[in-house]
Amino acid sequence: MNPELTLIWAGILGFAVFMYVLMDGFDLGIGILFPFAKSEVERDQMMDSVAPIWDGNETWLVLGGAGLLAAFPLAYGILLPALYLPLLLMLIALVFRGVAFEFRHKARTSRWIWNHSFFLGSTFATIAQGLVLGAFVRGFRVEGTQFVGGAFDWFSLFSLFCALALVAGYALLGACWLIMKTEGDLQEWAYTAARRVLVLVVAATAVVSLWTPFLNPAIAERIASWRSLISIAPGTAAMMAARIAAASSLRGLSSVTMTRSAFAAATAPISGRLPRSRSPPAPKTTVSRPGV
């Protein structure tokens, strides 16, 4: 593959991962927040807010996996054996979440079972993704073009912390989605949840940023160089500014523009973009599904 095509495919895969985290992240976040809602009526509203789009958001995950196999088969052949167990856990959890999503709307006496199932499926899928992320940052043992590590090389304290941090990040995305798509008591509850989870996200981001250089001497050396500091400084400043904007925006309940700032802040580590101010849209209505 020529260098130009390599860069194009790398950009496509990066975009697919970004879109998956952004689009399916708030779906998983709603599942993580699901058992903490005050009533079944609010849980119905939470599900109805994502009902038309939740399954389509997972298409980005398919694009990322298929694109990696097609464009970079060597990397695919190393990553799949190294991450087989957490990827399998993620896929099982996503299927379990989808079954719970559909069955809950049809259940009557057993709805509580599917409430917990939806929560567990969303949480375990998020944890699996965090384990994959942490293992990828740590690196893999490779000889030639073969992965030579063990079946559990992906597990470490760092990858476990990344998993818990991702749970908090997706919960923030889910809370901000509810703020934008609902109103009344549920929106007020979502504001409270977002303020609390934002503290965890900021703390986790700081810990991961400080922990990463100690994982590998090459990473520490790269970060310590002045060229690297210059290249990462704008992104770091953007993330800090986004966090401040999010904290400020979540103090009030009247501005939808502020909510969008918090939503953008949750994705700042990926996008590196600052939230932009916009005029509030027309009043929204909440679509609810008839009780079954």
C-alpha positions in Angstrom: 0.0 0.0 0.0 1.4 3.4 -1.0 1.9 6.1 1.7 -1.0 8.2 0.5 -3.4 5.4 0.6 -2.1 4.4 4.0 -2.8 7.9 5.4 -6.3 7.9 3.8 -7.2 4.6 5.4 -5.8 5.7 8.7 -8.0 8.8 8.5 -11.1 6.7 7.7 -10.5 4.3 10.6 -9.8 7.2 13.0 -13.0 8.9 11.9 -15.0 5.7 12.3 -13.7 5.2 15.9 -14.4 8.9 16.7 -18.0 8.6 15.3 -18.6 5.3 17.2 -17.5 6.8 20.5 -19.6 9.9 19.9 -22.7 8.3 18.6 -22.9 5.0 20.5 -21.3 6.5 23.5 -24.4 8.3 24.6 -26.5 5.2 24.0 -24.2 3.2 26.3 -24.2 6.2 28.7 -28.0 6.1 29.0 -27.7 2.4 29.8 -25.2 3.1 32.5 -27.5 5.7 34.0 -30.6 3.7 33.6 -31.0 2.1 37.0 -30.5 5.5 38.7 -33.5 7.1 37.2 -36.3 8.0 39.6 -39.2 6.1 38.0 -40.3 3.7 35.2 -41.8 6.7 33.4 -38.4 8.4 33.2 -36.7 5.2 32.1 -39.3 5.0 29.3 -38.4 8.5 28.2 -34.7 7.7 28.4 -35.2 4.7 26.0 -37.5 6.6 23.7 -34.9 9.3 23.2 -32.6 6.8 21.5 -35.0 4.3 20.2 -34.9 5.5 16.5 -31.1 5.6 16.3 -29.4 3.3 18.8 -28.8 0.3 16.5 -27.7 2.4 13.6 -24.9 4.0 15.7 -23.1 0.6 16.0 -22.5 0.7 12.2 -19.4 2.7 12.9 -18.0 -0.2 14.9 -18.5 -2.5 11.9 -16.8 0.0 9.6 -13.8 0.3 11.9 -13.3 -3.5 12.3 -13.9 -4.3 8.6 -11.7 -1.4 7.5 -8.9 -2.5 9.7 -9.0 -6.0 8.2 -9.1 -4.7 4.7 -6.5 -2.0 4.9 -4.2 -3.2 7.6 -4.4 -7.0 7.8 -1.0 -7.3 9.5 -2.2 -5.0 12.4 -5.5 -6.9 12.4 -3.6 -10.2 12.8 -1.7 -8.8 15.8 -4.5 -7.0 17.6 -7.2 -9.7 17.3 -5.2 -12.4 19.2 -4.0 -9.9 21.7 -7.5 -8.6 22.4 -9.7 -11.6 21.7 -11.2 -11.9 25.2 -12.2 -8.3 25.7 -13.5 -8.0 22.2 -15.6 -11.1 22.7 -16.9 -9.7 25.9 -17.8 -6.4 24.1 -19.7 -8.2 21.4 -21.7 -10.4 23.8 -22.6 -7.4 25.9 -23.7 -5.4 22.9 -26.0 -8.2 21.8 -27.3 -8.6 25.3 -28.0 -4.9 25.5 -29.9 -5.0 22.2 -32.0 -7.9 23.3 -32.8 -6.1 26.6 -33.7 -2.9 24.7 -36.3 -4.7 22.6 -37.7 -7.1 25.2 -38.2 -4.4 27.8 -40.8 -2.6 25.6 -42.8 -5.9 25.3 -42.4 -7.1 28.9 -45.0 -6.5 31.6 -44.3 -8.4 34.8 -40.6 -9.0 34.0 -39.7 -5.5 33.0 -37.4 -5.1 36.0 -35.3 -8.0 34.6 -34.7 -6.2 31.3 -34.0 -2.9 33.2 -31.0 -4.6 34.9 -30.1 -6.4 31.7 -29.9 -3.2 29.8 -27.7 -1.7 32.5 -25.4 -4.7 32.6 -25.1 -5.0 28.8 -24.2 -1.3 28.5 -21.8 -1.3 31.4 -19.9 -4.4 30.4 -19.6 -3.3 26.8 -18.1 0.0 28.0 -15.7 -1.8 30.3 -14.6 -4.1 27.5 -13.9 -1.1 25.3 -11.9 0.6 28.1 -9.8 -2.6 28.6 -9.1 -2.6 24.8 -8.1 1.1 25.0 -5.8 0.6 28.0 -4.1 -2.4 26.4 -3.6 -0.6 23.2 -1.9 2.3 25.0 0.4 -0.1 26.9 1.3 -2.0 23.7 1.7 -5.7 22.8 4.6 -8.2 22.8 5.4 -8.9 19.1 8.1 -10.9 17.4 8.3 -10.3 13.7 4.7 -10.1 12.7 3.3 -12.4 15.4 1.7 -11.6 18.7 3.7 -13.6 21.3 2.0 -12.5 24.5 -0.5 -14.4 26.7 -4.2 -14.6 26.6 -4.5 -12.1 29.5 -1.8 -9.6 28.5 -4.5 -7.0 27.9 -5.4 -6.9 31.6 -3.5 -4.5 33.9 -4.3 -1.9 36.5 -3.9 0.8 33.8 -6.4 -0.9 31.4 -8.8 -1.5 34.3 -8.6 2.2 35.2 -9.2 3.2 31.6 -12.3 1.0 31.7 -13.7 2.7 34.7 -12.8 6.1 33.3 -14.6 5.3 30.0 -17.7 4.3 32.1 -17.7 7.8 33.6 -17.1 9.4 30.1 -20.0 7.5 28.5 -22.2 8.4 31.5 -21.4 12.1 30.9 -22.3 11.7 27.2 -25.6 10.0 28.2 -26.5 12.7 30.7 -25.8 15.5 28.2 -27.9 13.7 25.6 -30.8 13.6 28.0 -30.4 17.3 28.8 -30.8 18.0 25.1 -33.6 15.6 24.3 -35.8 15.8 27.4 -37.4 18.3 29.7 -38.9 18.7 33.1 -37.9 16.4 36.0 -35.8 14.1 33.8 -33.8 17.0 32.4 -33.2 18.3 35.9 -32.0 14.9 37.0 -29.7 14.7 34.0 -28.2 18.0 34.9 -27.4 16.8 38.4 -25.9 13.5 37.1 -23.8 15.4 34.5 -22.3 17.7 37.1 -21.3 14.8 39.3 -19.9 12.6 36.5 -18.0 15.5 35.0 -15.8 15.6 38.2 -15.0 11.9 37.7 -14.2 12.5 34.0 -11.8 15.4 34.7 -10.1 13.4 37.5 -9.7 10.3 35.3 -8.3 12.3 32.4 -5.7 13.8 34.7 -4.7 10.4 36.1 -4.4 8.8 32.7 -2.4 11.7 31.3 0.1 11.5 34.2 0.2 7.7 34.2 0.8 7.1 30.5 4.4 8.3 30.4 5.4 5.7 33.0 4.1 2.8 31.0 6.9 2.9 28.4 10.2 4.7 28.4 9.7 5.6 24.7 6.4 7.3 25.5 8.1 9.4 28.3 11.0 10.3 26.0 8.6 11.4 23.2 6.5 13.5 25.6 9.6 15.1 27.1 10.9 16.4 23.8 10.2 20.0 23.1 8.7 19.3 19.7 6.2 16.9 21.2 5.3 19.4 23.9 4.6 22.0 21.2 2.5 19.6 19.2 0.3 18.5 22.1 0.0 21.9 23.8 -2.9 23.1 21.7 -4.9 19.9 22.3 -4.2 20.0 26.0 -5.3 23.6 26.2 -8.5 22.8 24.2 -9.4 20.0 26.5 -8.9 22.2 29.6 -10.9 25.0 28.1 -13.7 22.5 27.2 -13.7 21.1 30.7 -14.1 24.6 32.2 -16.8 25.4 29.7 -18.6 22.2 30.6 -18.4 23.0 34.4 -19.7 26.5 33.8 -22.5 25.3 31.5 -23.8 22.7 34.0 -24.5 25.3 36.7 -27.7 26.4 35.2 -30.8 24.8 33.7 -32.0 27.4 31.2 -29.5 27.3 28.3 -29.5 24.6 25.7 -26.3 26.2 24.3 -24.6 25.4 27.6 -25.6 21.8 27.3 -24.0 21.5 23.9 -20.8 22.8 25.5 -20.8 20.0 28.1 -21.6 17.4 25.3 -18.6 18.7 23.3 -16.4 18.6 26.4 -17.1 14.9 26.9 -15.6 14.2 23.4 -12.8 16.8 23.6 -10.0 14.1 24.2 -10.9 12.7 20.8 -11.9 15.8 18.8 -9.7 18.4 20.4 -12.4 21.0 19.5 -13.9 23.7 21.7 -17.7 23.9 22.0 -19.2 26.8 20.0 -21.9 29.0 21.2 -25.2 28.9 19.3 -28.6 30.5 19.8 -31.1 28.3 21.6 -33.4 26.3 19.3 -37.1 26.2 19.3 -38.8 24.5 22.3 -38.6 20.7 22.0 -41.1 18.0 22.7 -40.4 14.6 24.2 -41.6 11.7 22.2 -42.9 8.9 24.4 -43.8 5.4 23.3 -47.2 4.1 24.5 -47.0 1.8 27.5 -47.0 -1.9 26.8 
